[in-house]
Structures are given as C-alpha cells and as structure tokens.
Amino acid sequence: MNVLITGASGFLGGHLVQTLRGQKQFSLYALDRHYYEFAHCSVANYLLYGEMQKSPSEFSSEIVDGLTRNGIQAVDAIVHSAAMSSFSGCEDQPEAAERANVHFTEAISRVAKHYGAYLIYISTDLVFDGCPAAPQGGFSETDVPNPSSVYAQTKLRGERFVEELSVNGVVLRVSLLYGGPAGRNGGPLHWIVSAVSSNSKVKAFVDEWRTPLYVLDLVTIIERCLDMKPFGLFHCAGSERVSRPEFMKVIFQSLGADEALIEGCSRLEASGPRRPEDVSLCAQRLQGELGFSPTPLSQGISLSLRGFHR
C-alpha cells in the first residue's frame, strides 16, 4: 500500500512514520517542508504556509505532477496530519492559517479524489467551544461544533471540504495528544520535562478540561482505518476527563517531581481568543466500530516519559 503522509516531520507524523516504516505492507512517502531519510522520496516545499498562493485545484495538480516526477503512479491512502496548529499563530496570521488548514486540505482532498485514495483527515476537539460545557461523557459525533478560534474554524472548514468533495475516508477529531519525543519540536511533553529538569514553575489552566489521548493510540487508530477503511466522522479520545493541573500531576508523579511546581491559573488570563472550558470527547463510536480501547492516562504518561530518558 502506497501511503502519502503530510506533516511527516511533526509530532503525530513522526510517530506514525516510526511505526509504519518497519511494516512491509506500507510504502511511505512524505509531503512536507523537509526531506527525511525514512521516505522513499520526498515531494518537498509544498507546505510553505506563507507562500502558497495557488488555488487548491492548481495546487493539487502540482502535487500530482510532483509525485509522478518522483515515479509514484498510484497512491492508495493519504494521512493528512499537516496543519498550522499554533493557537496564537493562527490568530496572528489568519490568512496563513487559511492557506495551511483550508486551501491545503482542499488540495489534498482533490489529490485523494484523483487517485481514488482513502483519506484520513486529522481534526481537533477544539471545533467545540465548550459553551455550554461538554455533556456527560463528552461531545459525540452528532453534537454541533461551534469553533471560537481561527485555528478551530479553519480545521472545521477543512472537514467540510473532505465531506463536500465526497472523498472516501474518515475525519478523526482528536483530543489533546501526548507522547514521547518526535517531530521537530519534540512534542507537547518536551517543554514540561525541560521545566521539571530546571526546577521551573509550570502553569496549568484550572478551568480547562480535555480527554488526553496517547499518541500511539492514535497511530493504532490510523492503522485500523487503513486496514478496515471505515467512513465518516470519529471522535478519538482517552477515557479520562481531566483538568490541566490533574494532567500535569500525573506527569509530575511519573517523574517523581515536586507537584508544588504546578501553578494553577485561569484560561481567561491567556492572551488571544478565549480557550474552551470543556471539549472532552466521547469515543464510543470508535470503540464500537474499530474495537479501540484507549491506554489509561497514567500508563500512557509512563510509556511516553521513557522516551525522554534514553
């Protein structure tokens, strides 16, 4: 199976490549800003947020031409994990966010249509504004999203293109991801481990709740989608709804660190758009149709932190 991965040098993309590249049934190709040795080839420089001025249809044709020049005649599946994901960055540069999260997603959807490829689009729990807070058990796939930030608005519009172009595949709305180091920036736990190492305070929103998901669980979900090829929208989440300080405490306990370094604060104090209070997700459909069971939070954190002690 020829699998094209966008965002292969990011956190999720890095973990996905590490897992799939050792499996004989997959031939991996990267569509990214950087060349990486794991890929059989790299169609580079397509995801330049500030420079992508072509229309999505022109852009998709250019991607297909680039793949053809590199000897790729068929693409069986695409995992679209690339995004401009900085909350504040999207607010400061809404046009760049539009190009990266909307136009690029439309282009990738057109590439999937061209090849008849199965598309996995990675979206976010932040498409909900958390007002009112998530219902008991978390938001389900039937709940109506109402994004409050530029990042979430553009990710939801990306979902719409996958739907409107009738692409065969799935939209995976993903909760707060955590895991071992991967990608250019090391991943979301990297800065916490660094802060603990330097005995620095770590701020955590006391009024924000999520359902954190171990990144290798998401890799497993993607593998099952590639194998089973379900269709539609799935919420991907861990089984535990926790506040930010509760999440931090699990990390500190695993590190044997002083929990007094966790400094509670309100999300209302953060600059930029108001962060949602509670966007916890319900993953019952995923569990029922794909047989997925999430890793318990304490176990996932313990497994994640091993990567920082090598």
C-alpha positions in Angstrom: 0.0 0.0 0.0 1.4 3.4 -1.0 0.7 5.8 1.8 1.3 9.5 1.5 1.8 11.3 4.8 1.5 15.1 5.1 3.2 16.7 8.1 5.6 13.8 8.4 8.1 15.8 10.4 5.5 16.8 13.0 4.6 15.1 16.3 1.9 12.8 15.1 3.5 12.3 11.6 6.9 11.4 13.2 5.3 8.8 15.4 3.2 7.4 12.5 6.3 7.1 10.3 8.3 5.4 13.1 5.6 2.8 13.4 4.7 2.2 9.8 8.1 2.3 8.1 9.0 -1.2 9.6 5.9 -2.8 8.1 6.4 -4.5 4.7 2.8 -3.8 3.5 3.4 0.0 3.5 5.5 2.2 1.2 5.7 5.6 2.8 6.0 9.0 1.0 6.3 12.4 2.6 4.7 15.6 1.6 6.4 18.0 3.9 8.7 21.1 4.2 11.7 18.9 4.9 13.4 15.9 3.4 13.6 12.8 5.7 15.5 9.6 5.1 12.6 7.4 6.1 10.6 8.2 3.0 11.2 6.6 -0.3 11.1 10.1 -1.8 10.0 13.5 -0.6 7.9 15.9 -2.6 9.3 18.9 -0.8 8.4 22.5 -0.3 4.6 22.2 -0.9 3.6 23.2 2.6 5.0 26.7 2.9 2.3 28.5 4.8 3.2 32.0 3.8 3.9 31.3 0.1 1.1 29.0 -1.1 -0.7 31.4 -3.4 -2.1 29.0 -6.0 -5.7 27.8 -6.0 -6.4 24.4 -4.4 -7.1 22.9 -7.8 -3.8 24.2 -9.2 -2.1 23.1 -6.1 -3.5 19.6 -6.3 -2.4 19.3 -9.9 1.1 20.4 -8.9 1.2 17.8 -6.2 0.2 15.0 -8.6 2.8 16.2 -11.1 5.4 16.2 -8.4 4.5 12.6 -7.4 4.6 11.5 -11.0 8.0 13.0 -11.5 9.2 11.0 -8.5 7.9 7.8 -10.0 4.8 7.5 -7.9 1.9 6.4 -10.2 -0.5 5.3 -7.5 -1.4 6.5 -4.0 -3.6 4.1 -2.1 -4.1 6.2 1.1 -3.3 9.6 2.4 -2.9 10.6 6.1 -3.3 14.4 6.3 -1.8 15.4 9.6 -0.2 18.6 8.4 -1.6 21.8 9.8 -0.8 25.2 11.1 -1.7 24.3 14.7 -0.3 27.2 16.8 -3.3 28.7 18.6 -1.8 32.2 18.8 -0.1 31.9 15.4 -3.4 31.3 13.6 -4.9 34.3 15.4 -1.9 36.5 14.4 -1.8 35.2 10.8 -5.3 34.2 9.8 -4.5 34.2 6.0 -1.6 31.8 6.6 -3.9 29.6 8.7 -6.5 29.7 5.9 -3.9 28.6 3.3 -2.5 25.9 5.5 -5.6 24.4 7.1 -8.3 25.1 4.4 -6.7 25.5 1.0 -4.1 22.8 1.5 -6.8 20.4 2.9 -8.9 21.1 -0.2 -5.9 20.4 -2.4 -5.1 17.1 -0.6 -8.8 16.1 -0.9 -8.6 16.7 -4.6 -5.4 14.6 -4.8 -7.2 11.8 -2.9 -10.1 12.0 -5.5 -7.6 11.9 -8.4 -6.0 8.6 -7.2 -9.2 7.2 -5.6 -7.1 7.1 -2.4 -8.5 6.6 1.1 -8.1 9.8 3.1 -7.6 10.2 6.8 -8.0 13.8 7.9 -6.8 14.8 11.4 -9.0 17.4 13.0 -9.4 18.7 16.6 -11.6 18.6 19.6 -11.4 22.5 19.6 -14.1 22.6 16.9 -16.4 22.8 20.0 -16.3 26.0 22.0 -17.2 24.3 25.3 -20.1 26.7 26.0 -22.0 25.0 27.4 -19.5 22.5 28.6 -19.4 19.1 27.1 -22.4 16.8 28.1 -21.9 13.9 30.4 -19.5 11.5 28.8 -18.2 14.1 26.3 -19.2 15.5 22.9 -20.3 12.9 20.4 -20.1 13.0 16.6 -23.8 14.2 16.5 -23.1 17.3 18.6 -23.0 20.5 16.6 -19.5 22.2 16.6 -19.1 25.9 17.2 -15.4 26.8 16.9 -14.3 30.0 18.6 -10.7 30.4 17.4 -9.2 30.9 13.9 -7.3 27.6 14.3 -10.5 25.6 15.1 -12.6 27.5 12.5 -10.1 26.6 9.7 -9.9 23.0 10.9 -13.6 22.7 10.7 -13.7 24.1 7.2 -11.1 21.5 6.3 -13.6 18.9 7.5 -16.2 20.4 5.2 -14.0 20.0 2.1 -13.5 16.3 2.9 -17.2 15.9 3.2 -18.2 18.2 0.2 -15.8 16.5 -2.2 -17.2 13.1 -1.3 -13.8 11.7 -0.6 -13.6 8.1 0.6 -12.2 8.2 4.1 -12.6 9.4 7.7 -12.3 12.6 9.7 -10.7 11.9 13.1 -11.3 14.6 15.6 -8.5 14.2 18.1 -8.3 15.2 21.7 -5.2 16.6 23.4 -2.3 14.5 22.2 0.6 13.5 24.4 3.5 11.0 23.9 7.2 10.5 23.7 9.5 12.8 21.7 9.0 13.1 18.0 9.0 15.8 15.3 11.0 19.0 15.0 9.9 20.3 18.4 9.9 17.1 20.4 6.2 17.1 21.2 3.9 18.5 23.8 5.6 16.9 26.8 9.0 18.2 25.9 8.7 21.6 27.5 7.2 20.1 30.6 10.1 17.7 31.1 12.5 20.6 30.4 10.8 22.7 33.0 10.9 20.0 35.6 14.6 19.4 34.8 15.3 23.1 35.5 13.1 23.2 38.6 10.9 25.8 37.0 7.2 26.5 37.6 4.7 25.1 35.2 1.4 27.0 34.6 -1.8 24.9 34.1 -5.4 26.1 33.5 -7.6 25.1 36.4 -10.7 25.7 34.3 -10.0 23.7 31.1 -10.9 20.0 30.7 -9.8 17.6 28.0 -9.7 13.9 27.4 -6.0 13.4 26.6 -5.0 10.7 24.1 -1.8 8.8 23.9 -0.2 9.4 20.5 0.5 5.7 19.8 -3.2 5.0 20.4 -3.9 7.4 17.6 -1.3 5.6 15.4 -3.2 2.4 16.2 -6.5 4.0 15.2 -4.9 5.2 11.9 -3.6 1.7 11.2 -7.0 0.2 11.8 -8.6 2.8 9.5 -6.0 1.9 6.8 -6.9 -1.8 7.2 -10.7 -1.6 7.8 -11.5 1.6 5.8 -14.4 2.9 7.8 -16.2 6.0 6.6 -17.3 9.2 8.2 -16.5 11.1 11.5 -14.9 9.6 14.6 -14.0 11.2 17.9 -10.6 10.0 19.2 -10.1 10.5 22.9 -8.7 8.9 26.0 -11.1 7.5 28.6 -10.4 10.1 31.4 -11.6 13.7 31.5 -9.1 15.7 33.4 -8.2 19.3 34.1 -4.8 20.7 33.1 -3.5 20.5 36.7 -4.7 16.9 37.0 -3.0 16.1 33.8 0.2 17.8 35.0 0.1 15.9 38.3 0.2 12.5 36.5 3.3 13.7 34.6 5.0 15.0 37.8 4.2 11.9 39.7 5.7 9.7 37.0 8.8 11.9 37.0 9.0 12.0 40.8 8.9 15.7 40.6 7.6 18.3 43.2 4.0 19.0 42.5 4.4 22.4 44.1 5.9 23.5 40.8 2.4 23.2 39.2 1.0 26.7 39.3 -2.8 27.0 38.7 -4.2 29.8 36.6 -7.3 30.6 34.6 -7.6 30.2 30.9 -9.3 33.6 30.9 -5.9 35.1 31.7 -4.4 33.7 28.4 -4.0 36.1 25.6 -5.8 35.7 22.3 -9.2 34.1 21.8 -10.9 32.5 24.9 -9.9 28.9 25.2 -12.9 26.5 25.5 -13.7 25.3 29.1 -14.6 21.7 28.4 -14.2 20.0 25.0 -13.9 16.4 26.3 -14.9 13.9 23.6 -16.9 10.7 23.7 -15.2 7.9 21.7 -17.9 5.2 21.9 -18.4 5.0 18.2 -14.7 4.5 17.7 -14.6 1.8 20.4 -17.6 0.0 18.9 -16.7 0.1 15.2 -12.9 -0.2 15.4 -12.6 -2.1 18.6 -10.4 0.6 20.1 -9.6 0.8 23.8 -7.5 3.7 25.0 -4.4 3.4 27.1 -5.1 4.6 30.7 -3.6 8.0 31.3 -1.1 7.0 34.0 0.2 4.2 31.8 0.4 6.3 28.7 2.3 9.0 30.5 4.7 6.4 31.9 5.3 5.0 28.4 5.8 8.5 27.0 8.4 9.6 29.5 10.6 6.6 28.8 11.5 8.3 25.5 13.0 11.2 27.4 15.3 9.0 29.5 17.2 7.2 26.7 
